[in-house]
Amino acid sequence: MSAPEPGRRMTVRVDEQMPADLAVILKAGGTTSDAVRLAVAFLAHGYRDIWARGRYPDGVAPAYMRMVTPPYKGPEQRV
């Protein structure tokens, strides 16, 4: 399977969890397309990193990945 060419439209089947997941992402701003592009870029970066470091063979996806988030350093927010 090959990736679509830039500028082409892509369709994604929406499963039962996706609307709730997108709602969480969209709270930070942006569009549904922005969220999908960010998610694809985030996952691709993770795959490239583990393959480049030799942690997994090239082309093998890990069962799960984790993210390390730096502390928030902006103005205090009320919850």
Secondary structure, 3 states (H helix, E strand, C coil): CCCCCCCCCCCCCCCCCHHHHHHHHHCCCCCHHHHHHHHHHHHHHHHHHHHHCCCCCCCCCCCCCCCCCCCCCCCCCCC
